[in-house]
Amino acid sequence: MLSKRIIPCLDVRAGRTTKGVKFKGNVDIGDPVEMARHYYEAGADELVFYDITASHEGRGIMLEVVRKVAEEIFIPFSVGGGLNSVADMREVLLAGAEKVSVNTGAVQDPGIIEQGACAFGSQCVVLGMDALFVGKSDRTPSGYEVVTHGGRRHTGMDALAWAKRAEALGAGEICLNSIDADGTQDGYEITLTRMISTNVNIPVIASGGAGKPEHLHEVLTDGAADAALIASMVHFGGYSIRDLKDFLHARDVKVRMTW
């Protein structure tokens, strides 16, 4: 059995790490490079960086931040936000990231997933998906709709159908974020996570809602996720990576222990 991964997420805007609730009310919480080094030293398995306003503002990715992070940490990290072409992906990978996360760009042009997988390998291409509960309908039979541009735009796309299509196109992993749970610290969206995790054959990272160790245990077991993305619960000093891994290890969830 593969170890479950614990992955801090750093949302970056204007070169600074920021955090909000349901993509709103963001506040500055620190330097992304310093925070990356801290989480690497604390035992994180991977890191995720999102340039959260790149797509909305129609600009390129934060390459200088990527380069500086790559000099400081020696664990895999992925970068997303504003990636709309294979050329964009190449720049991020050459700057030092191991993976690229495509979200809005992939909805606008699904071919970017296939092109990226052909150019760099599926293991480098992560589908970032922001999903919102809208209720079951003919258009969204799963009950969840894909939204883009940092949760600002509805797509009319069914979340489960999009996950399956992205896998078929060559995505090697899905980072699944619940807009409803994002930043609330009330727990992950287990129904959504389990639905996606059990219907695709690639790893799924659960995102949105982590507030206490029990939430990670629930999403990694009942939610069938392969990894848990965390933000507020570690950014604001409530828990350490070690706290979370010790909690999971004590409950027979396989995690990578470095101490």
N, C-alpha and C positions, 0 to 999 in steps of 0.2 A: 504494500500500500504506500502510495506517495504521501509525503508529509503535507499537511495543510499549511498554506502560506499566510503570513500576517504582513500586510502591505500598507504602510502609511501613505496617505495621499496629500499632496501639496498643491492647492489651487493657487496659481500665480497670476497676478495682475500688476502691470507696470513694474515688473521686477521684484515684487514683494509677495510673500505668502499671505493669503487672505482666507477668511472663512465666513460663511453665512448660513442661513437656514432656508431650505428650498430655493437655493440660488439667489436669495435676496438678503439685504442688510449686511453685506460683507464688511468685515473689519480687518485691519492690518494686524498680523500676528508674528511677523518676523522675516528674516532673510532666508530665502529658500536654500542657499548653499550651506549656511550654518546649520539649518534644520536637517538637511540631508545628511550631513556629517554626523550629527547627533543620533539620528535614527539608525544609521549604519553601525555606529559604535554600540548602540543599545541592543542590536540583534535582529533588526528588521530583515525579512527575507528578500524583499524587493521594495522599490519605491515607485510611485506614480506621480507624474507632474502634469497638470493641466493648465494651459494658458487659457483662462476661462473667458476672456473677452476677444480673443483673436478672431474667431468666426464672426461674432457680432460686429466687430469693428472692421472686418474685411482686411486684416493685415497678416503678415507672416508670423512664424513661431519665434520664441525667445531663445535664439541659438546661443547667445553669450551665456545665459544661465545654464543651458545644457552643457556647454564646454566646461564651465567652472565646476559643476556638479561631478562630471566625469573625472575630474582631477582629484576629487576628494573621497569618493566612495568606490568600493569594490564588490558591489552586489548589482544584480540587474536592475535597470530602471527603464520605464517607458515614458513617453512624452506624447501629449495630445493637445489639440487646439489649433485650428487654422491650417491643418494639413489637407491639401486639396489635389495633390498630384504626386506621382512617383518621385519627381524632383524634390518636392518638399520632404518626402520620407527620407530620401538619400541624404539631404542636408542634416537632418536630425540624427541619423545613424552615424554619419561621418563625424558629427560633433561629439559622439560618445555614448548615445543611448543604445540599449540593446533591442528595444521594441518601439514601435510607433503605434499610437492609438488614433484611429479614424472614427469620426462620429458624424458631424454635420456633412463633411466632405463626402463620406461614403453614401449617405442618404441622397445627396444631390447627384452623385455619380458612382453607383455601385461597382463599376468596373475598376475603381481604384483599389479595391480589395484584391481582385484577381491579379491586377498588374503588379501590386506590391508583393503579393505572395510569389509570383513568378520571378520578380527581380531579386528579392531578398530572402525568400523562404517564408512559409506560413508561420513559423515560430516567431517571426518579427512583427507580424501584423495582428493587432488587437482591435476588435470592434468595440468601440465605446458606445454604449446604448443608454440613453436617458428615457425611462418609461414612466408613464402617468396612468393611473387607474381611471378609466372612463366608462366602465361597464361593458358588458358583452353586447355586441350588435353584429349585423352582417359585415360591417367594415372592420370591426375589431372583435373577432370571435373569442380571443383570449381574454378580453376585458381590459387590455393594456395597450396604450397607444405610444408610439415612438414620437418624442419631441426633440427639437434641435435648437441650435443657437442659444445654448445655455438655458434651455427650458422655455425659451420665448416663443417658439413657433411649433404649432401642431402640424403633423405630417399626414395624418389619416392612415398611417401604416400600422399594422398589427405587430406587436412586439415579438410574439412567438414566430410568426411567419418571417419576420426580418432576421431573427437569430438563425433560423434554419437556412435562409438564403445566403447569409453572410458566411456560414460554415461551408456551404456548397461552393461559394466563390473562392474560398481559400483562407478565410480568417483562422488563425491558430488559437484564438482565445477570445472570450467575451468578458468585458468589464460592464456589469449590469448595475446601473444606478436607478434607484427608485426616487423620483422627484418628490413623491408624497412623504417619504421617510428622511430625505436628505437633511442632515444637520439637526434633526430633532432629538437625537440620542434616545429615542423611544424603542429602538429595535429595528432590525432589517425587515424588509417586506418578504416574509417567508413564502407566501403563496406564489408570488412572482418569481422569486429565486428558484424555488423547487421546480416550477413549471419549465423554466428555461433549462436548468441544469439537467433535468431528466429527459429532455427532448433533443439535446445536441450531444455530440460525441467529442467535444473539445472542452477544455477547462473553462469554468465560469467563476469570475471574481464577483462576490457580492459587495455592493456599495450602497451607502445611504442608511443612516439610522443608528450606528453603533454608539452605545452609551455606557455599557458595562460588560464585563467578561461573559456573563450569561448570554448576551446577545450574540457574541461570536460563536459560542458553543452551539446555540440553536441553529444558526445559519449554516454552520459547517457540518452539522449532523442532520437535523430535520430539513434544512434547506438544500442539502446535498451540494453545497458550494465547494469548490476546490480551494478557494482563498477568500479572505475577508479584508476588505479595504477599510481603513480606520482613519479618522481625522480628529474631530473635536475631542474625543476621549483621551487622546495623547497630546494634542496640541496645547491644551489648556491645563496640563499637569495632573489630570485625574488618575491616570494609570500610566505605567511604563510598559514597554514591549515585554520585559521580563515578567511583569505581573500577569499579563495576558497569556503568555506561553506557559507559565507555571500553572495557571488555572486550567488551561486546556489539557496539559500533560497529566495533571492529577485526575482528570476525567476521561482518560484513555483516548484522547484525540492526539494523533501523531503529529508532532511539530518538531522543527529543527531547534535543538537546544545547543547553545554555544557557551554555556557556563557550567 
